[in-house]
């Protein structure tokens, strides 16, 4: 079996997809997008069932988000003992600032489409003690939207390029990652600009104070 080609996995496609989509919440580098983007092209080939694969991906994303939220909420002390846990908690910075500025539900839904946003937002939800009903509702909606988005990307790249199913999935994953990186890049540029502006204002104020003396 060639594990580099999802179409050779047969029924193993479903548990592999489930595991990757659950644990990607904790380990963002996992290639969960590869399997979700490949659902459409693989379903055309008859390798997987479209509805079942989509439902598995959706359920796995929901469980991964809720699990991460619960771990941060209930087991934060345990996380702080491990380098990986401390890294997870540091990821909350972006999510916490967004939760404080906008509606919690919409932020938890929207950050999923930003690279690294899924982890940051649900770590932040745990630290902020967001209610369970908000977490479950936001992840159900956000996961559904993300799965459909990635499946459409896989379909579009397959139609546009005529590549094999697995190659279309790889290309769709790359396109999705690039799209998700754009908002993160914009936010980073804004933070840098804001920081530079504040530094300049502080320097100007200090200079004025020195002149007054």
Number of C-alpha atoms within 10 A of each C-alpha: 9 8 8 10 13 24 25 14 16 12 12 13 17 19 14 14 23 23 16 23 29 24 20 21 31 21 15 17 10 14 15 22 25 25 28 29 32 31 33 29 28 24 16 13 13 12 18 23 16 16 12 12 22 20 15 17 28 25 17 23 29 23 19 24 29 23 18 25 27 20 16 24 19 14 13 16 13 12 17 15 10 11 10 13 17 15 12 21 20 13 20 22 14 18 23 21 12 17 20 11 9 10 10 20 20 14 20 28 23 18 23 22 22 19 20 21 25 28 26 26 31 32 30 28 29 26 19 17 15 17 10 14 10 15 23 17 15 22 27 19 17 24 23 19 17 21 20 16 16 24 25 19 24 33 22 17 22 23 12 10 11 11 14 15 26 23 21 27 31 19 21 26 25 16 16 21 16 13 14 18 17 13 15 18 13 11 13 13 12 12 12 12 12 12 12 12 12 12 12 12 12 12 12 12 12 12 12 11 10 9 8 7 6
